[in-house]
Amino acid sequence: MPATTHKITDHPPVIRQLDEAAINRIAAGEVVERPASVVKELVENAIDAGATRIDIAYADGGKTLIRVTDNGCGMRPDDLPLALSRHATSKIDGADLLDIRTFGFRGEALPSLGAVGRLTLTSRAGGAEGATITLSGSRTEPVRPAALNTGTVAELRDLFHATPARLKFMRTDRAEAQAITDTVKRLAMAEPFIAFSLCDVSGGGAGRETFRADAETGDLFAATGGRLRRVLGADFIENAVRVEAERDGISLTGHAALPTYSRGSAVQQFLFVNGRPVRDKLLVGALRAAYADFLSRGRHPAAALFITCDPRRVDANVHPAKTEVRFRDPGMVRGLIVSGLRHALAGAGHRASTTVADGMLGAMRPEPVGGAQVYRMNRPGAQSVRDSYAAQAPGVGAGMPPGIAPDGFAEASVPSARIEPPPPAEDGADALPLGAARAQVHENYIIAQTIDGVVIVDQHAAHERLVYERLKRQMAENGVRAQALLVPEIVDLPEGEAERILARAEDLACLGLVVEPFGPGAVAVRETPALLGQADAAGLVRDILDELAGAGESGTLQSRLDAILSRMACHGSVRAGRRMQAEEMNALLREMEATPHSGQCNHGRPTHVELKLKDIERLFGRA
């Protein structure tokens, strides 16, 4: 069969200059991927214009109409034609492409939108007349007078009418509308002092408001928290810890959810760099590494993190869509995120997410049995209860049900539940966060009483986390014991990778892995961590190199050591089925209160559930 030579012709190709319309359509393919991309570009322009209120309307998932109205500075009539020309912008002057302090700066969005749809701009600047201009298929119509208050209205109709092939790749109206909503919510989180509204006007009329966020007040942190509550819901804020960290001029703020508030996917991970929403592999990897010690496989953390630094230390001009960034010192940024998140989570102590208790109450909620009367009952104090028991116990065993002692507590002979007598009133254990142990159920669950509720503790899961944290603390204080190999293992590597891992030799030695150069393109592994036993030194080195290449940092060795410690903690902790004395149960509760991360076990599951007394009373129909 003759060879295919479809690239070889009798006539050499002719180099020609593309016309303006083709150039704009090509550029639009990079900037405008779907209706949500249009909303992103127009809303960012409104933010850069200093708007304090932005209203977005769309129809048919944004395919037939997208309209963004703002009260920003507006544009003069003479500026409208220039705004629709390529590479024309008011954001930068071109002198310093590293000092970018606005969302937009490329000057490509408006002409790209006009190349694939029918774009109309109506604007009015302070002290000037209102005007409107239309761009369709790269053909610009003359400027006309228009009535408008100060601000701008950008309206795009019939998206991709000039490139109908792109319409085949569009998703359903509902999916595109959801993408628009997600985009607006991300921008709303980045700008809490701006009011946003989103309206679906499909079918005409006033439409249906699908999202609204009024402008927040107060300082930046309070405003951000309020906006996150509005966008992500109260559950997220109530189950999140405040994150604040700073290193060498780079600051990290935001909120990170407790590990027990994890998700099945990464849908609640929001990352911002200098106020710009980004999707960056480095930042996502750092977030995953910070939670690696608390979540099981398949679970993802929830967080909204804001990184602020000098614009010259981050390159936002990596991609036309401006969703990717590149840091000058990525290792430091990654370390800041990991250390800042771990410090914030450690400060949460024994906290577990409230959704755990909500799920338990939902499972316990009885089926309705009709119009049962709701009544109130005054709750007696602890001393009144003891006096009542004494008054109702005339003699040993008199009038008492089987298995109940005269003091009103279950006898110790019951195998599945042991109830401990309450401590003296002056003990004050009820006032502690996890209360005082009152019973052990099925030799696995500790029932503790607090001032305003009940705590149920999984004794094995709780003690497993306590032992694990103790082992990690000992390893950090005493170092990792290394075992010398009888015969050093030689690992052949490409020369560049050998240099990369040798550059981290000092850090790896602190973790028990000692590597030395062994000629060009090879390293000798002389010691490995003793905890790993008979470790595959070559495989371990290559795994570390893969992580260094992908993220600039490696946690492979540390994660393997942590996995060993976790396994040791699991086997060395209190087992399910073991009876515990009251002193042991209370000691476990006190240690949980003093130990970071004790709200979840090593696999990310909650170690305890707290039920408020008002919720328990609601289960029994009490008001």
C-alpha positions in Angstrom: 0.0 0.0 0.0 1.5 3.4 -0.9 2.4 5.7 1.9 -0.1 8.4 2.7 1.3 11.9 1.8 -1.7 14.1 2.6 0.6 16.9 3.8 2.6 17.0 0.6 1.1 18.9 -2.3 2.3 19.9 -5.7 2.0 23.6 -4.7 3.6 24.9 -1.6 1.3 26.5 1.0 0.8 30.2 0.8 1.3 32.3 3.9 -1.5 34.9 4.3 -2.8 37.3 6.8 -6.0 36.3 8.4 -8.8 38.9 8.4 -10.0 40.6 11.6 -13.2 38.5 11.8 -11.3 35.2 11.7 -8.8 36.5 14.3 -11.6 37.4 16.7 -13.3 34.1 16.3 -10.1 32.2 17.0 -9.5 34.4 20.1 -13.1 33.8 21.2 -12.5 30.1 21.2 -10.0 30.6 24.0 -11.9 33.1 26.0 -15.6 32.0 25.4 -16.1 28.4 26.1 -19.7 28.5 27.2 -22.3 31.0 28.5 -20.7 30.9 32.0 -17.5 32.2 30.4 -19.4 35.2 29.1 -20.9 36.0 32.5 -17.4 35.7 34.1 -15.9 38.2 31.6 -18.7 40.7 31.9 -19.0 40.6 35.7 -15.3 41.0 36.1 -15.4 44.1 33.9 -18.2 45.4 36.1 -16.1 44.8 39.2 -13.1 46.5 37.7 -15.4 49.5 36.9 -15.9 50.0 40.7 -19.6 48.8 40.7 -21.3 48.3 44.1 -24.2 46.4 42.6 -24.3 43.9 39.7 -27.4 42.4 38.2 -27.2 39.4 35.9 -30.0 38.1 33.7 -30.0 35.2 31.3 -32.4 33.2 29.1 -32.3 29.6 27.9 -29.2 28.8 29.9 -27.5 31.9 28.5 -27.7 30.7 24.9 -30.1 33.4 23.7 -29.5 36.2 26.2 -27.0 37.3 28.8 -27.3 40.8 30.3 -25.1 42.3 33.0 -26.0 45.7 34.5 -23.7 47.6 36.9 -23.5 51.0 38.5 -19.8 51.4 37.9 -17.9 54.4 36.4 -19.3 53.8 32.9 -17.8 54.9 29.6 -18.0 58.1 27.5 -19.5 57.8 24.0 -16.1 58.3 22.4 -14.7 55.4 24.3 -17.3 52.8 23.2 -15.8 52.0 19.7 -12.3 51.7 21.3 -13.6 49.3 24.0 -14.8 46.9 21.2 -11.4 46.8 19.5 -8.9 44.1 20.2 -6.2 44.7 22.9 -7.8 47.9 24.1 -8.1 48.2 27.9 -8.2 50.7 30.7 -6.8 48.2 33.2 -3.1 48.5 32.4 -0.8 50.7 30.3 1.5 47.8 29.2 4.5 49.1 31.1 4.5 46.4 33.7 2.7 43.1 32.9 3.6 41.7 36.4 1.8 44.4 38.4 -1.8 43.4 37.6 -4.3 44.5 40.2 -7.5 44.0 38.2 -9.5 41.1 37.0 -9.2 42.0 33.3 -6.1 43.2 31.5 -5.9 41.5 28.1 -8.4 43.6 26.2 -9.8 40.5 24.4 -13.2 39.8 26.1 -15.5 42.3 24.4 -14.3 41.9 20.8 -14.3 38.1 21.3 -17.9 38.2 22.4 -18.9 40.3 19.5 -17.2 37.8 17.1 -19.5 34.9 18.3 -22.7 36.8 19.2 -24.6 40.0 19.0 -23.1 42.3 21.7 -24.6 45.6 22.7 -23.0 48.1 25.1 -24.9 50.9 26.7 -23.0 53.1 29.1 -22.9 56.5 30.7 -20.0 58.0 32.6 -20.5 60.8 35.2 -21.0 64.1 33.6 -21.4 62.6 30.1 -24.3 61.6 27.9 -25.4 58.0 27.6 -24.6 56.1 24.4 -25.0 52.6 22.9 -23.0 50.6 20.4 -23.6 47.2 18.8 -21.0 44.6 17.6 -22.2 41.6 15.6 -19.9 39.2 13.8 -17.0 41.7 14.1 -19.2 44.4 12.4 -19.5 47.5 14.5 -22.5 49.8 14.1 -22.3 53.6 14.8 -22.7 55.0 18.3 -26.2 56.2 19.1 -27.5 58.2 22.1 -29.2 56.2 24.8 -31.0 56.9 28.1 -29.2 55.4 31.1 -28.1 56.2 34.6 -24.4 56.1 35.5 -23.0 52.6 34.8 -23.0 50.1 32.0 -25.4 47.5 30.5 -23.6 44.7 28.5 -26.1 42.5 26.6 -25.1 39.5 24.5 -27.7 37.8 22.3 -27.6 34.6 20.3 -24.3 33.2 21.5 -22.3 31.3 18.9 -24.7 32.4 16.1 -21.6 33.3 14.0 -20.0 29.8 14.8 -23.0 27.4 14.8 -20.7 24.4 15.1 -19.9 25.4 18.7 -23.6 25.1 19.5 -23.3 21.3 19.1 -21.0 21.2 22.1 -23.4 23.1 24.4 -25.1 21.2 27.2 -28.7 21.4 28.3 -30.2 24.8 29.4 -30.3 23.5 33.0 -26.6 22.5 33.0 -25.5 25.8 31.4 -27.7 27.7 33.9 -26.0 25.8 36.8 -22.6 26.7 35.4 -23.6 30.4 35.3 -24.8 30.2 38.9 -21.6 28.6 40.1 -19.5 31.4 38.3 -21.6 34.2 39.9 -21.3 32.6 43.3 -17.5 32.3 43.0 -17.2 36.0 42.1 -19.6 36.9 44.9 -17.4 35.2 47.4 -14.4 37.1 46.1 -16.2 40.5 46.4 -18.3 40.5 49.6 -18.9 44.3 49.5 -20.7 44.1 46.2 -24.4 43.2 45.9 -25.2 40.5 43.3 -28.4 39.3 41.8 -29.0 36.6 39.2 -32.3 36.2 37.3 -33.6 33.7 34.8 -35.7 35.5 32.2 -36.4 32.6 30.0 -39.8 33.0 28.3 -39.8 36.8 28.9 -41.3 38.8 31.7 -39.6 39.8 34.9 -38.1 36.4 35.3 -37.2 34.3 38.4 -34.5 35.3 40.8 -32.2 32.3 41.3 -29.5 33.9 43.5 -29.2 37.1 45.5 -26.4 38.4 47.8 -26.7 41.8 49.4 -23.5 43.8 50.1 -21.9 42.8 53.4 -20.7 45.3 56.0 -18.0 45.3 58.7 -14.3 44.4 58.3 -13.1 42.1 55.5 -13.1 38.9 57.5 -16.6 39.5 58.9 -17.8 40.4 55.4 -16.3 37.3 53.9 -17.8 35.1 56.5 -21.2 36.6 55.9 -20.9 36.1 52.2 -19.8 32.5 52.6 -22.8 31.9 54.9 -25.1 33.3 52.1 -23.4 31.4 49.3 -22.4 28.1 50.9 -25.0 27.9 53.7 -25.0 28.2 57.4 -23.9 24.6 57.8 -20.5 25.3 56.2 -19.8 28.3 58.5 -21.0 26.5 61.6 -18.7 23.5 60.8 -15.7 25.5 59.7 -12.6 26.9 61.4 -11.2 30.3 60.7 -7.8 30.3 58.9 -5.2 33.0 59.3 -1.6 32.6 58.4 1.2 34.8 57.0 4.7 34.1 55.7 7.2 36.4 53.9 4.5 38.8 52.7 2.0 36.1 51.6 -1.1 35.9 53.6 -3.7 33.1 53.8 -7.2 33.7 55.1 -10.6 32.0 54.9 -12.6 29.2 56.3 -11.9 25.5 56.3 -14.5 22.9 57.2 -13.9 20.3 59.9 -12.8 16.8 58.5 -16.1 15.3 59.6 -17.8 17.8 57.2 -16.0 16.3 54.2 -17.7 15.8 50.8 -17.8 13.0 48.2 -16.3 15.3 45.6 -14.4 18.6 45.4 -17.4 20.7 44.7 -16.9 22.9 47.8 -13.3 23.8 47.3 -12.9 27.5 46.4 -9.5 29.1 46.0 -8.7 32.7 45.3 -5.5 34.5 44.6 -5.5 38.3 45.0 -9.3 38.1 44.8 -9.3 36.1 41.6 -11.1 32.7 41.6 -8.6 30.1 40.3 -8.4 26.4 39.7 -4.8 25.7 40.3 -3.2 22.2 40.7 -0.7 23.4 43.2 -3.3 24.9 45.5 -5.6 22.0 45.2 -2.8 19.6 46.0 -1.8 21.6 49.1 -5.4 21.6 50.3 -5.5 17.8 49.9 -2.2 17.4 51.6 -3.3 19.4 54.6 -6.3 17.1 55.1 -4.5 13.9 54.2 -4.1 12.8 57.8 -7.8 13.2 58.6 -9.8 12.0 55.6 -10.3 8.5 54.2 -9.9 7.8 50.5 -12.7 9.1 48.4 -13.6 12.0 50.7 -12.7 15.6 49.9 -12.4 18.7 52.2 -14.5 21.8 51.9 -12.8 25.2 52.1 -12.8 28.8 50.9 -9.3 30.1 51.0 -8.0 33.5 50.0 -4.3 34.0 49.2 -3.0 37.6 49.0 0.4 38.7 47.9 2.3 41.3 45.9 1.0 40.9 42.3 4.6 40.7 41.1 5.0 37.4 42.9 2.3 35.7 40.9 1.8 35.5 37.1 -1.9 35.7 36.2 -1.2 35.8 32.4 -0.8 32.1 32.1 -4.1 31.3 30.2 -6.5 33.6 28.3 -9.3 32.5 30.7 -7.2 33.7 33.6 -8.2 30.7 35.8 -4.6 29.5 36.3 -1.8 31.3 38.0 1.9 30.6 38.5 3.7 31.6 41.7 7.3 32.7 41.8 7.9 30.6 44.9 5.3 27.7 44.7 7.0 25.7 47.5 6.5 28.5 50.0 2.8 29.0 49.0 2.2 25.3 49.3 3.9 25.1 52.7 1.9 28.1 53.9 -1.4 26.4 53.0 -0.5 23.1 54.6 0.8 24.6 57.8 -1.9 27.2 58.1 -4.7 24.7 57.6 -3.2 22.1 60.0 -2.7 24.8 62.7 -6.4 25.9 62.3 -7.7 22.4 62.4 -5.6 21.6 65.5 -7.2 24.6 67.2 -10.6 23.0 66.6 -9.6 20.3 69.3 -12.4 17.7 69.8 -15.0 19.5 67.7 -17.0 17.4 65.2 -19.4 18.7 62.7 -23.0 19.4 63.7 -24.2 17.5 60.6 -23.2 14.3 62.4 -25.7 15.0 65.2 -28.3 16.2 62.7 -28.0 12.9 60.8 -28.4 10.9 64.0 -31.5 12.9 65.0 -32.9 12.3 61.5 -32.4 8.6 61.9 -33.9 8.6 65.4 -36.9 10.7 64.6 -40.1 8.7 65.3 -42.9 8.3 62.7 -45.8 10.7 63.3 -48.7 9.0 65.0 -51.4 11.6 64.5 -52.2 14.7 66.4 -50.4 13.9 69.6 -50.6 16.6 72.3 -47.5 18.6 72.8 -46.8 19.5 76.4 -44.2 21.1 78.5 -42.4 19.7 81.5 -40.2 21.6 83.8 -36.8 19.9 84.0 -35.8 19.2 87.6 -32.3 19.8 88.8 -29.8 17.1 89.7 -30.3 17.5 93.4 -34.0 17.2 93.1 -33.6 14.0 91.1 -31.5 12.5 93.9 -33.9 13.6 96.6 -36.8 12.1 94.6 -35.0 8.8 94.2 -34.4 8.7 98.0 -38.0 9.4 98.8 -39.2 6.7 96.4 -36.9 4.0 97.8 -38.4 2.8 101.1 -36.2 -0.4 101.2 -33.8 -2.6 99.4 -35.6 -4.0 96.3 -39.0 -2.8 97.5 -41.1 -1.7 94.5 -38.1 -1.8 92.1 -38.2 -3.4 88.7 -35.8 -6.3 88.2 -32.2 -5.3 87.5 -32.6 -1.8 89.1 -30.8 -1.0 92.3 -32.4 1.1 95.1 -30.5 4.2 94.0 -32.3 4.1 90.6 -29.3 2.9 88.6 -28.8 -0.3 86.7 -27.0 -3.1 88.5 -23.5 -4.0 87.3 -24.6 -7.5 86.3 -26.3 -6.3 83.1 -23.9 -7.2 80.4 -24.8 -4.8 77.6 -25.1 -1.6 79.6 -23.4 -0.3 82.7 -24.6 2.9 84.4 -22.2 4.7 86.7 -23.5 6.7 89.7 -23.2 10.4 89.2 -20.1 12.1 90.7 -20.6 14.6 93.5 -22.2 17.8 92.5 -19.0 19.8 93.3 -17.1 17.7 90.7 -18.2 20.0 87.9 -17.5 17.5 85.1 -20.8 18.2 83.5 -19.6 21.7 82.7 -16.7 20.4 80.7 -17.1 20.2 76.9 -17.5 16.4 76.8 -19.2 16.2 80.2 -19.0 13.3 82.7 -19.3 9.6 81.8 -22.6 8.1 82.9 -22.7 4.8 81.2 -21.1 2.3 78.8 -23.4 0.8 76.2 -22.6 -2.5 74.4 -19.0 -2.2 75.7 -18.2 0.2 72.9 -20.1 3.5 73.4 -19.6 5.9 76.3 -22.6 8.0 77.3 -21.6 11.3 78.9 -23.8 14.0 80.3 -23.2 17.7 79.7 -25.0 20.7 81.1 -27.3 21.0 78.1 -27.1 17.6 76.4 -25.7 14.1 75.9 -22.4 13.0 74.2 -22.0 9.5 72.8 -18.4 8.5 72.3 -17.0 5.6 70.2 -14.3 4.5 72.6 -12.2 2.6 70.1 -12.3 5.4 67.4 -11.6 8.1 70.0 -8.7 6.2 71.7 -7.3 5.4 68.3 -6.9 9.1 67.4 -5.4 9.8 70.8 -2.8 7.1 70.5 -2.0 8.2 66.9 -1.5 11.8 67.9 0.7 10.7 70.8 2.9 8.6 68.4 3.2 11.4 66.0 4.2 13.7 68.8 6.9 11.3 70.0 8.2 10.9 66.4 8.4 14.7 66.0 10.3 15.0 69.3 12.7 12.0 69.0 13.0 11.8 65.3 12.5 8.9 62.9 14.8 5.9 63.7 16.5 4.7 60.6 17.8 1.3 59.7 21.0 0.9 57.8 21.0 -1.4 54.7 23.5 -4.1 54.8 24.1 -3.5 51.1 23.2 0.0 49.8 20.6 -0.1 47.1 21.6 1.7 43.9 18.8 3.5 42.1 19.4 4.5 38.4 17.7 7.7 37.5 17.8 10.3 34.8 20.5 12.8 35.7 18.0 15.6 36.3 15.9 13.5 38.7 19.0 12.4 40.6 19.9 16.0 41.2 16.3 16.8 42.2 16.2 14.2 44.9 19.7 14.9 46.1 18.7 18.5 46.6 16.2 17.2 49.2 18.6 14.8 50.8 18.7 16.7 54.1 14.9 16.8 54.5 14.6 13.1 53.6 17.3 12.3 56.2 15.1 13.8 58.9 12.5 11.2 57.9 14.9 8.3 58.0 15.7 8.1 54.3 19.4 8.6 53.6 20.4 9.0 49.9 23.9 9.8 48.5 25.2 10.5 45.0 26.5 7.4 43.2 27.9 8.7 40.0 26.0 10.4 37.1 22.3 9.6 37.1 22.3 7.3 40.2 21.8 7.6 43.9 22.6 5.2 46.7 20.0 4.5 49.4 22.0 3.7 52.6 19.2 4.0 55.2 15.4 3.6 55.3 12.9 4.4 58.0 12.8 1.5 60.5 9.0 1.8 60.7 8.6 0.7 57.1 10.4 -2.6 57.7 11.6 -4.2 54.5 10.9 -1.2 52.3 11.2 -1.0 48.5 13.8 1.7 48.4 13.8 2.1 44.7 10.0 2.4 44.5 10.0 4.8 47.4 12.5 7.1 45.7 10.6 7.1 42.4 7.3 7.8 44.2 9.0 10.8 45.9 10.3 12.0 42.6 6.9 11.8 40.9 5.4 13.9 43.7 8.3 16.4 43.5 7.7 16.8 39.7 4.0 17.3 40.1 3.8 19.6 43.1 7.3 20.8 43.9 7.0 19.1 47.3 6.8 15.5 48.5 4.8 14.1 51.3 5.0 10.5 50.2 7.5 9.4 52.8 5.8 11.3 55.6 2.4 9.8 54.5 3.8 6.3 54.6 5.2 6.9 58.1 1.9 8.3 59.2 0.1 5.3 57.8 2.4 3.0 59.9 1.7 5.0 63.0 -2.0 4.9 62.3 -1.9 1.2 62.0 0.0 0.9 65.3 -2.5 3.2 66.9 -5.4 1.1 65.7 -3.9 -2.1 67.2 -2.8 -0.3 70.4 -6.1 1.4 71.3 -9.0 0.4 73.4 -10.9 -2.3 71.6 -14.6 -2.5 71.1 -16.1 -4.9 73.6 -13.8 -4.0 76.5 -15.5 -2.9 79.7 -14.2 0.4 81.1 -14.4 1.8 84.6 -15.8 5.2 85.3 -12.3 6.6 85.9 -11.1 5.3 82.6 -14.0 6.7 80.6 -13.7 10.1 82.2 -9.9 10.1 81.6 -10.6 9.3 77.9 -13.0 12.3 77.7 -10.5 14.6 79.4 -7.7 13.6 77.0 -10.0 14.1 74.0 -10.7 17.6 75.1 -6.9 18.3 75.3 -5.9 16.6 72.1 -6.1 18.2 68.6 -8.1 16.5 65.9 -9.8 14.2 68.4 -13.2 14.9 66.8 -12.5 12.3 64.1 -10.6 9.0 64.0 -7.7 8.2 61.7 -10.1 7.4 58.9 -12.0 10.6 59.0 -15.1 9.3 60.9 -16.5 11.1 63.9 -15.4 9.9 67.3 -18.4 11.4 69.2 -21.9 12.7 68.6 -23.4 15.5 70.8 -27.2 15.7 71.2 -28.6 18.8 72.7 -31.3 18.3 75.3 -33.8 20.4 73.4 -33.4 18.1 70.4 -33.9 15.0 72.5 -37.0 16.5 74.1 -38.4 17.2 70.6 -38.1 13.5 69.8 -40.5 12.8 72.6 -42.9 15.5 71.6 -42.0 18.0 74.3 -42.1 21.7 73.4 
